[in-house]
Amino acid sequence: MTKRPEPARLLISAGALLLWAAAAFAQSSTPAAPATLDARENGVLVPVPDPTLSGEIKSGTPQQPNIMVLQRLDGGDSGEPAMQFDAQRAQLREQLADPKQRAAIVKERLLQQRASNPDLARVLRIDAGTEAQLLALLVDQALANELRDGPLSTTYTGSFTDVLQQEAEDYNQQIGEITKLLGPQRVDAYLDYDRTRTARNRVEDFAAALADPYRLTNEQKDALVALFTAEEARQIRGSWLGMGAGRILRDMSSTQRSVDAIQRRSLLLQIYIDEQMIRQTETADREMLERLPQVLSPEQTRAFGARQARQLAELRARTDVLRRDAGVGANELLAPEESPPLNANLRLQINLNVNGTASNRTVTTRGTAVGFAGPEGLWVEVEPTLLDAENLSVELRFYESARGGRRLVGRIGTRPTLANAPSPTAQSADGPLASVRAAGGFRGFKSTRSVLHGRKAFLLELGVTASYL
């Protein structure tokens, strides 16, 4: 089975760097369910084992974050891992200089691109020749990204601003190349397709596991993509609401810089994210199984439910191992499961700078989403959720105009401290996260910088302050 590569974009945000690390954990913490045949499913699933889940989950080998990224971009020295990055980049450059090796690499990358862009020609309504040209262009762009100097390199001396500015320039060049190939109208279709690629790959994985009599039609695939995309949006928002992740990440930015300390806090973060994902997935699966009969046959619906149940079982098993490794009790909560209700009106001051154009807006809300027109033609939606007496989680969604409406170009989550919040009640600081709970939210970050991707790059700087009315 050809491995589907992750998008090769550089996703670095100065103020939200550690949240970016958490997002990377969340992406990697949901293993695909193995397609083993179960007699109770009446042979609906094809017995194709998933190699990513083969073998025993062993204690002492948790999936760790890329500490090199945290250290390099935080002013530290990544040492040997960074040298390995430079060596791998030099090796790739040498291989690409040899025509035979380059041809082999490009061939393999084309297979990966085709696998990670299912139904591309059908959805974009392009012929096979244009699809082949587009996939080849994506391969060339990905290779160029890999060869480019960046913050993981030992020789890189640029700032966060330099990194983001380069990303914006590179994206504008690359989306310009895609536009030249497809034309202005079809590039809109490509951007819409790209926003649903995660959902499409999930649909394709499920479709490949079904036996021939139960194969999905194109209409079923498209309907599932819409359902999965909506589910992902809810889960992304939910992943920002818990207090635990923010406070663990806050502790990761403290003065304790040793590799052991970072790995310890990262392990707690992985446990928190996995367990939050389990809770969210349980809720999402129940809701999804209620909707699926409108799209799938009864046999297909049962097969989907069985895959999801196995996925959750695998995730629970891995989380149990991580808890044992971290010395965390099986019944010990790392963070509250629910946020408190918001019973008062809030005033949010939103300071935006997009591609050099500044905008300051004040909105009031009691927890519902509020929208306004932002710089560079963006529409901005702001939705706050109370975390505790002092802290908010504020999700900002950015849209550009598109055919028939608006296209989401990015989400950013911030955690401002309420300026006039009452003093919090002292609580017991027992358990492994005592120092994490005491650390508080992201109070040290004055602004967040990031790059959003649409018809063009939006180089964004964002600041949010909050108070009760």
Beta strands, then each sheet from edge to edge (+ up, - down):
strand 1: 346-354
strand 2: 357-365
strand 3: 370-373
strand 4: 379-386
strand 5: 392-402
strand 6: 405-414
strand 7: 448-453
strand 8: 457-468
sheet 1: 2+ 1- 8+ 7-
sheet 2: 3+ 4- 5+ 6-
end
